[in-house]
Amino acid sequence: MRGVLLATVMATGLCGGVAVAGSPEQPVTVYKDANCGCCAKWIEHLDAHGIAARAVELDAGALAERKRELGILQRMQSCHTGVTADGLIVEGHVPATSMARFLAAHPAGARGLAVPGMPPGSPGMEMGDRFIPYTVWQLDADGGAAAFEEIGDRGAQYAPGRQP
């Protein structure tokens, strides 16, 4: 299945020179609360970067249960959870550019990316010019996490010409 996703990654488009995953046939499934506006904005961010996403709205209890089923540690959680066709996890306001790089070439044993909490200025959490630097974490199959990338400025989150 990984080969199918990588073939899809290579065939579906470019995100600032990096191939991205998602297509109408194989969207990223995003589990979210129906009342969360920032989740909808994050999905728009993915779409603007060529990543198809399909929202599944859950109540708070069902969303928490889905995160538990996926093994997302509480300290890595945010308001929404994306799952690729082959089961990789994208938790929270992960930039599409980071997601694309990870999906194109993720290390063995890595199971996803996470941006814990809701950092002001991250994709979907835009608040005028307000921005607080944050870390995109790599989630590993053994339950560990390591820094995947530091997002030090607002522009680093977007492909050229694709800022909101």
Disulfide bonds with the S-S distance in Angstrom:
none
